[in-house]
Each structure stands twice: as structure tokens, then as C-alpha cells.
């Protein structure tokens, strides 16, 4: 048997009135329905019918972001199951996602408040006076945002010097010959003309490869 839960949800829906946007966001100046308004509307109705709800966090994602002013902002995304119980133990569950941001320790608290608020709105079909239907407007066309590419890692000149030394020892050339080969590769347009302090690890690898193929390799071929 289904128990009392479905019957009592229907009765609760008859008793819960519309919840308007009575709270105001002072920073961005928009109205919203606060969690207090939802609690105040639900509490007497749930007590009347012997209903209560329990939350269960199924998943929690958390990351740290930086504001435009350089401040620290914590961002939480919670997946929560809310189970509504009737006096006879019958129940119904709703799984929702809540998001919250805070500069302190309340990001998860805010995410839970948002999740609970919308779970109750949808579970009891609570009228919100002027709820906008998603089909009433069409957002502009969009494409996936490009992923940020990591900046090429620079190497210290001391690292370059050590890499050149190892390369020269391995291939039997001295530093003067290496410099001459480097100039030849630059003049031939094979590698870019960069100062050692501007080179990345890939630049060093490309230069050594070019010298090996076009200078040391060609000399070895002629010797044969």
C-alpha cells in the first residue's frame, strides 16, 4: 500500500499559499524568495498534517575561485535527496542540485538552502505568483567556452646552459660550435630568434633537434 504520503501531500498543497519575492538582494538589487519565507509557509502546514523531511547529501563538489578584486570565493555544488515522511512511515523522495558561493564558510549552507527551497517548490507545486515559464524566452545561440591554455613554461638560463652542456658532451661538440650552429638555424628560419631568457622548454628541444638534424647529422653524413 502507498500509505498516507500521497494523500497528505495533496492536502498540504491545498493549504500552502503562493510565496512571492519579498526578499531583496542588496548588492545586485533584485528580489527573491528567501528560505525563511519558504520555511514560514511550510512549517505550519507540515505540522498540521504530521509531515517531516530529511536531507541526505549524495554528492559534494567544492572549488575555490578568485573575484575580480582578487578576493577568495568558495563555490559548492551539492546533490541532495530530500525524503518527505507521513505519520505512518510512508515517504516520497526528491533529488535536487543546489549551488552556493561565499567568501567564508557558508557556501555549502547556501547550497543546501537553495536545494531545499526548490525541492519544496516542485514537490508541493507551490504557486510563486509570477514564475516565468522557461519556454517564454529564447536565449541567444552559444557555443562551448574555449578552455584556457596553460602558458608555456619558461626555463632559467642556468637550465639552458646545463642542457647545452649535456647536448654538446653527448654529440662531441664545444659551446662555440653550438653557438655557430644556433645562429645558422636562426638565419635559415628553422628556429625563431629568441634570447635564452625568452625560450621555453619546447624552444630548447626544437633548437637541439634542428642542430642535430641539420648540422651534426649532415657533417656525419659527409664524413661517411
N, C-alpha and C positions, 0 to 999 in steps of 0.2 A: 504493500500500500504506500501511496505517496506521502501520507501524513498530513499535518496541518500547514506545512510551509507554504504551499501554493495558494491555499485559501487565504492565509493571513497576509501574504504579500498583496493580494488583491484588495483586502480590506484596508491595509496601510496606504495603498495608492489612493483610496477614496479620501483619506484623512489628510494627506500631505498636500499643502497648497503650493502655488508657484513660488520659486525663490528668485528674486530679482538681483540685479547687480547693484548692491548697496555699498560695497567697499570701494575705495579709491586708491590706486597706486600713485603715491605722492611724487615719485621720481619721473614716471613716464605719463602721468595724468590720464589714466584710463580706469574705467570702472570694472569691477569683477565681483564674482560671488565668493565670498570668503568661507573658509572652513567652519568658522563659528556660526555663520548663517545656516549652513547645511546641518551642523550638529543640533542647533536650536530647533530646526524644523523636524528633524528625525527623532530626537530623544523622546519627546512626549508620546509620539505615535508608536515607537518601538516598545516603550514601557507599557502602553495601553494593551498591546497585542502580545506581549511576552516575547518579543523578538530580540536577539542579540547577534552581534557579528564578531568574528575573529579574523585577524590578519595573519598571513604566512608569507614571508619573503622567499620567493623562489629563485630569484637571481638578482645580483647587485653588481653594477658596473660603476666604477668611480675613476675620474681623471682630474688632473689639475690643469687649469687654464690661466692665461695671463690677460688682464684687462688692458685697454688702450693706454691707461695711465701707468702701467707697469705693476699693478696690484695683483694679488693672488686670489684666484676664484676656484672653488671646488665644485665639481659637477657630478651629480649622482643620477643614475637611471636604475629604477627598481621595478622588477616584475613581481607583483603581489597577488596572491589568491585571497579573496575575501569570502568567508563562508558565513551565510546567514542561517541561524538556527531558530526553530519554533519550539514551543514548550514541550512537545512530545519527542524531541530529538531529531525530527526530520530537518533536512537542510538543503540549501542550494548554494553553489559556489560561482564566483565570477573572478576571472583573471584579468588584471589590467596592468598598464605600464604607467609609472609616474616619473617625471623628471624634475629635478630641483637644483638650483645653484645658490651658493652662499660663500661669503668670504671667510666665514668662521667654521663652526662645527654643526651647522643646521641644514646642510644640503640634503641629507637623507631624510630628515624630518619633513622638509618641504616636499620632497618627492612622495613621501607617504601620504601627506595631506592631499596632494593633487590626485593621487591614485584613488584614495578613499572617496573623495568628492565625486569624481566621475564614475566610479563604480556604483555609488548610490543613485546618481542621476539616471544611469542606464538601467539599473536593476529595478528601480521603482518607477521609471519613466516620469521623473519629476518635471513638471512644467517649469520652464525658465523664462517665461513671458515673451522674450524676443530671440529665442535660439535660432541661429542662422543655419539654413539647410546648406550642406556642402555643395549641392547641385545648383545653388542660386548664383554662383560666381565661378568664372573660369580663370585659373591662374595663368600667367604668361608661360609660353613654352620655355623649357630649360634643358640643359644638358648636364651630365655629371661634372662636378667641380674637379679641375685638374689637381692631382696630388703634388704636393710640394716636393721638388727635387732637392736632395741634400747637396750642399755646397761642396765642390771638390776640396779635398784636404790638402793643405799646403805642407811642404816639408821644410825643415830647418836646413840652412846652408851647411851646417855640420853633418847632417844626414846625407846631403847630396855629395859632400866631399868624401864621406865614407863609402858611399855607393860607387862613386867614380874610382876610388882606390881599389875596391874589390873587383870592379869590372876590368880595370887595367891589369891587375895581377892575374886575373883569370885568362885574359887574352894576350898577355905578353907585350903590352904597350905602356908608354910612360904618360904622365899627365900632359906634357907638351903635345904629344901626338893626339891625345884625346881632344885637347882644345882645338887643334887644327881640323880634326875630323868634325867636331861640332860646328865650327864656322862653315865648313864645306856643306854640311847638311842644311844649315840655315840659308846659305846662298843659293842652294839648289831648290829651296822651297819645300823641302821634305818635312822639316820641323819648324815650328814658329820661333821667332827671335824673342826669347824671353830671358830676363835676368834669372839667375839662380834663385833669388829670393821670391820670384813670382811663380816658380814652377810648382806643379802638383806632382804627386807620385806617378800619375799616368804619364805626365810630360817626361819624367826621368826614364820611365820604362820605354816610351816611344823613342827617345833620343838614343838610348843604348841599343835598342833593336835596329834603328836606322844605321848607326855606326857599324854594328856587327854585320849587317847585310850588305851595305854599300861601300864600306871602307875595308874593314878587316877581312870580310869574306872575299871581296874582289881581289885583294892583294894575295890572299892564299891561293886563289884560283890561278892568278898569273904565275905564281911561284911554281905551281904544278906544271 
